[in-house]
Amino acid sequence: MPRFRCRECCCGPAVVLHPPKGALPVCSSCGAVMERQPLVKPVPFLVLLAVGSALITMSLPGLLRPPATPKPPTSETLA
């Protein structure tokens, strides 16, 4: 879905518009030409991927380690 935002107003979220081909959408409050906004911004998406991959990489050694064998009960714990 094409989303547009007014560069002059910068008020509120992006507006979903379906302008005809070749037409430029105009802001209803100030009359400036609106610019197209991507659905996913690239910089925050790359940060999310980097942090997520770092967390997964740090947790892999703990997940791949075999579980510790349980200690057999001693006579002190039974009494």
N, C-alpha and C positions, 0 to 999 in steps of 0.2 A: 504494500500500500504506500503510495507516495505521500510523504509527510513534508510540510513546508512550515517555515518559521520566518517571522518578520525580523529583519536585522535592525530596523529602527526602533521598534517597540520593545522587543525582547520580553514580552509579557506572556506568562503562562506557557502551557505545553505546546508542542507542535500541532498543527492543524492538518487533518487528513483531507486532501482535496483530490479531485479527479478532473483537472483542466483538460480541454481538448488539445490535441497535438499542435505544437507550435505556439500555444498561448501561454503567457506568463501570468501566474496568479498575483493579485494585488491585495495588499492588506486592507481590511475594511475600515480600520480606525485611522491610519495615517496615509494610506495611498501609496506606500512604497512597494516595490517589487519584492515578493517573498522568495527566499532561497530554499532549495531542497535540502532536507536533513536526512542523513542515512539512518536506517533502522537501528543499527548497532554502531556505536562510535568505536573506531579502531584502537585508540590508546587504552581506554578502560578494559576493553576486551583482551588486549595483549597482557595487561597487568593481571587480570583474572587468570589467564592461562599460565603465566609465570608463577604466580603464588600457588595455584592448584597443583602444578607439576612439582614444585618444590616440596609441598606438604606430602604428596604421594611418594616422592622419592625418599623423604625422611622416614616414612612409616613402613617402607618395604622391608628393611632388615628385621624389624620387630615382628612382622607378619610371617616372614620366611623362617625364623628361628624355630627349631623343634620345641614342643612344650616340655617344661621341666617335669621330671619324674616325681611322683608324690613320695614323700618319706613314709616308711612303714611305721605304724603306731608302736610306741614304746610302752613299757609297763608303767611309766610315770604318768602318761596321759590317760591310761585306762583306769587308774585308781581314783 
